[in-house]
């Protein structure tokens, strides 16, 4: 049975949002990596860039499998899979914020 098109389109918008988030995280990681070495502590700046780009890769890599599993559940009219990405990105963004705060404090 075909699911309600509104749910399919909402699932697609969520997929595209994950891709947009991945692009933003990647751009942020590249921007942090491009900051001159004398502005922030180099190893901490690199760690922040690596965390951002890693989160970007996870978001992009997991977006389609998540979309597909939700689409299957919608078509089968079964329960939706749990949001496995939510804790990864919640804690990942929190780690980015802590690293950024440390960079700011060390540069002051």
Phi, psi and omega in degrees: 000139178284133176287164175304128182304330179298322180289321177297316180292324177295320177297319178295319178297322178295317176303311180295327177293321176298320178293321177296319178297318178299317179297317179295318179296319178297315178298320177296318179296317178294321179296316179295319180294333182276352178296135180305145185301332183277357181276315180233166175299120188303314184292326180286322176298317178296318179299317179297316179298319180295317179298316180298313182290326175296315176299323177299313180297320178296315180298314181291318183289331182263352184296312183291314177302323178295314179302313182297317181293324177290320179298318177298317179296320178297316181292325180273355183053047176247177179296145177287147178293152180294154181282083183294333182283337186303309180294325180300313183281330175299309180288326179296315179292324176297319178296319177299316180297319180294315178298319178296319179296317178297318178300315180297315182293322179289333180279342183284000000 
